[in-house]
Amino acid sequence: MTQLMNELHQDHQQISILLTILKNKLATLEGGARPNFALMSEVVDYLSDYAGSSHHEREDLLYRYLVEHYPANADIVSQQLQEHQELARLTLDMGRATHAAMLDAPVSLVDFGRLLKRFVDKQQLHLSLEESKVFPVVQRCFSRNDWQLVAAQLASLNGGQAKSTQQQRYRELTHALIEDLT
């Protein structure tokens, strides 16, 4: 597995952990208690900042390369590219809702819960499809030369934070979320 695939897989694991914690917050909400909306807002902001930019930017480059050089696999990859746009909109909606709830704006907790469930479910389904269907296609199709060409294109990307800064932010957020569980 290439470094890029390792990084994307690690990103998915980290995102999955955050989504599981959000799912636990949904259970808290459904149980009638008020979850920590500020912390939930931090998670959604992180997902928006990182997954919505750096992570999806790298995946999009990979998928566009696959479509261009291996068009027989375009359908599943095109679906993922479209989902990245849908997830960006859903993440924006979730961010607005968590910020409003955090500020004690009049928010229907039932509607908030529905949005949170849709957000988590859609994100988890997206990750699952990439891991089970898309990544194996990429791995099967790409030659060593393909990986080198993609790596060169990735090197020219300059969006997003430095990886070490992202990892530190993830660790801090995960630690705060775990503390919030206790």
Backbone torsions as a table, in degrees:
resi	resn	phi	psi	omega
1	MET	NA	138.9	-178.2
2	THR	-77.6	166.8	178.1
3	GLN	-59.2	-42.4	179.9
4	LEU	-60.7	-45.9	-179.6
5	MET	-64.5	-38.8	175.9
6	ASN	-60.7	-44.2	179.6
7	GLU	-64.6	-43.5	179.6
8	LEU	-64.8	-40.6	177.6
9	HIS	-63.6	-43.5	177.6
10	GLN	-62.3	-41.6	175.8
11	ASP	-56.3	-46.1	-179.3
12	HIS	-61.1	-40.1	177.9
13	GLN	-62.7	-43.6	-179.3
14	GLN	-67.2	-42.6	177.9
15	ILE	-62.9	-40.1	179.1
16	SER	-61.0	-39.6	177.9
17	ILE	-62.2	-46.2	179.7
18	LEU	-63.2	-39.5	179.0
19	LEU	-66.5	-37.2	177.0
20	THR	-63.4	-40.9	178.3
21	ILE	-65.9	-40.5	175.9
22	LEU	-62.6	-36.1	177.3
23	LYS	-63.7	-37.5	175.8
24	ASN	-65.4	-36.3	176.9
25	LYS	-66.1	-34.8	175.9
26	LEU	-62.9	-42.2	177.9
27	ALA	-62.5	-38.2	176.4
28	THR	-61.2	-46.9	179.8
29	LEU	-61.9	-46.0	-179.7
30	GLU	-66.5	-24.3	177.0
31	GLY	-80.1	-1.1	176.8
32	GLY	94.9	-1.5	178.8
33	ALA	-95.0	160.4	-179.6
34	ARG	-94.8	115.8	178.9
35	PRO	-74.1	169.2	178.4
36	ASN	-76.4	92.0	-176.7
37	PHE	-65.5	-32.6	179.1
38	ALA	-63.0	-42.5	178.9
39	LEU	-69.3	-38.1	176.4
40	MET	-62.5	-39.1	177.9
41	SER	-62.5	-40.2	176.8
42	GLU	-60.2	-42.4	179.9
43	VAL	-62.8	-47.8	-178.6
44	VAL	-64.2	-40.2	177.1
45	ASP	-62.4	-42.4	178.2
46	TYR	-60.8	-48.0	-179.5
47	LEU	-62.0	-38.2	178.5
48	SER	-66.2	-47.0	-177.0
49	ASP	-67.7	-47.6	-172.7
50	TYR	-88.9	-59.0	-177.3
51	ALA	-65.1	-38.8	-177.0
52	GLY	-72.9	-16.5	-179.6
53	SER	-119.5	-80.2	-173.0
54	SER	-59.0	-49.8	-176.5
55	HIS	-65.0	-54.7	-177.9
56	HIS	-67.7	-30.4	177.5
57	GLU	-60.8	-43.8	178.9
58	ARG	-68.6	-42.4	177.7
59	GLU	-63.4	-44.0	-179.4
60	ASP	-59.2	-42.8	177.7
61	LEU	-61.0	-45.0	178.8
62	LEU	-61.3	-45.1	-177.2
63	TYR	-69.3	-40.5	178.1
64	ARG	-63.6	-38.5	176.7
65	TYR	-62.2	-44.2	179.6
66	LEU	-60.5	-46.7	-179.8
67	VAL	-60.9	-42.1	-177.8
68	GLU	-68.4	-40.4	-173.6
69	HIS	-99.9	-18.7	-179.1
70	TYR	-137.3	66.2	-171.8
71	PRO	-61.8	-19.2	178.4
72	ALA	-62.4	-19.1	-179.3
73	ASN	-104.6	16.4	-173.2
74	ALA	-65.8	-34.3	-174.2
75	ASP	-58.8	-53.0	-176.0
76	ILE	-68.0	-35.3	-179.4
77	VAL	-73.3	-39.8	178.1
78	SER	-61.5	-37.3	177.0
79	GLN	-61.1	-41.7	-179.6
80	GLN	-67.9	-39.6	177.3
81	LEU	-60.8	-41.7	178.0
82	GLN	-66.4	-40.5	179.1
83	GLU	-63.5	-33.6	177.2
84	HIS	-58.6	-39.4	177.9
85	GLN	-68.8	-42.2	178.6
86	GLU	-63.9	-42.1	179.4
87	LEU	-64.8	-35.1	177.5
88	ALA	-62.6	-43.6	178.8
89	ARG	-66.0	-43.5	180.0
90	LEU	-64.7	-38.7	178.1
91	THR	-65.7	-39.1	175.9
92	LEU	-61.6	-45.8	177.3
93	ASP	-60.7	-42.9	-179.7
94	MET	-66.3	-38.9	177.7
95	GLY	-62.4	-44.2	178.0
96	ARG	-62.0	-43.2	-178.3
97	ALA	-65.8	-42.6	-179.6
98	THR	-68.8	-38.1	177.1
99	HIS	-63.5	-42.6	178.7
100	ALA	-62.9	-45.6	-179.8
101	ALA	-64.4	-38.5	-179.9
102	MET	-63.3	-34.5	-179.0
103	LEU	-89.4	10.8	-179.6
104	ASP	58.9	30.2	173.7
105	ALA	-69.7	155.1	179.5
106	PRO	-65.6	106.7	-177.6
107	VAL	-129.3	130.7	173.7
108	SER	-70.3	116.8	-179.5
109	LEU	-67.2	-26.8	175.8
110	VAL	-66.9	-47.1	177.8
111	ASP	-64.3	-40.2	177.9
112	PHE	-60.4	-45.3	179.2
113	GLY	-61.2	-40.6	177.6
114	ARG	-63.3	-43.9	179.4
115	LEU	-64.1	-43.5	179.7
116	LEU	-62.2	-43.5	178.9
117	LYS	-62.4	-46.1	178.8
118	ARG	-61.2	-42.0	179.6
119	PHE	-60.4	-51.5	-178.0
120	VAL	-65.0	-46.8	-178.5
121	ASP	-61.1	-44.6	-178.6
122	LYS	-65.0	-42.6	178.9
123	GLN	-63.1	-46.3	-178.2
124	GLN	-64.6	-40.9	178.1
125	LEU	-63.2	-41.7	178.7
126	HIS	-60.6	-48.5	179.8
127	LEU	-61.5	-42.2	-179.1
128	SER	-62.1	-43.7	179.5
129	LEU	-65.1	-41.5	178.4
130	GLU	-62.6	-45.4	-177.8
131	GLU	-66.9	-41.1	-173.0
132	SER	-89.1	-28.1	-174.6
133	LYS	-116.3	-51.4	-170.6
134	VAL	-76.4	-50.9	-177.9
135	PHE	-58.9	-41.9	176.8
136	PRO	-61.3	-34.7	177.1
137	VAL	-65.3	-45.4	178.7
138	VAL	-59.3	-48.0	-178.6
139	GLN	-60.5	-40.5	-178.2
140	ARG	-69.6	-38.7	-174.8
141	CYS	-80.6	-40.8	-169.4
142	PHE	-73.0	136.1	172.7
143	SER	-94.2	175.1	175.8
144	ARG	-58.7	-40.5	179.2
145	ASN	-63.2	-42.1	177.4
146	ASP	-57.7	-46.2	-179.0
147	TRP	-62.0	-38.8	179.1
148	GLN	-66.0	-41.1	178.6
149	LEU	-66.5	-41.5	177.8
150	VAL	-64.6	-42.6	178.9
151	ALA	-59.9	-39.2	178.7
152	ALA	-66.0	-40.3	177.6
153	GLN	-66.2	-39.7	178.9
154	LEU	-64.1	-36.0	180.0
155	ALA	-62.2	-26.7	-179.4
156	SER	-82.5	-12.2	177.3
157	LEU	-72.1	138.5	177.8
158	ASN	-130.8	21.3	177.7
159	GLY	-85.7	160.8	174.5
160	GLY	81.1	171.8	179.4
161	GLN	-81.1	166.1	173.2
162	ALA	-64.5	145.8	-176.5
163	LYS	-56.4	-42.0	-178.1
164	SER	-64.6	-36.7	177.8
165	THR	-66.9	-40.4	178.1
166	GLN	-63.8	-43.4	-179.7
167	GLN	-63.9	-40.6	178.3
168	GLN	-64.0	-44.4	178.4
169	ARG	-61.2	-41.3	178.2
170	TYR	-61.8	-47.2	-179.8
171	ARG	-59.9	-44.5	179.9
172	GLU	-63.4	-43.2	179.7
173	LEU	-65.3	-44.9	178.9
174	THR	-62.1	-42.5	178.4
175	HIS	-60.9	-44.9	179.3
176	ALA	-63.8	-38.3	179.9
177	LEU	-67.0	-41.2	178.3
178	ILE	-64.8	-43.8	176.8
179	GLU	-59.4	-37.0	-179.3
180	ASP	-67.1	-24.9	178.7
181	LEU	-73.1	-25.9	-175.4
182	THR	-90.2	NA	NA
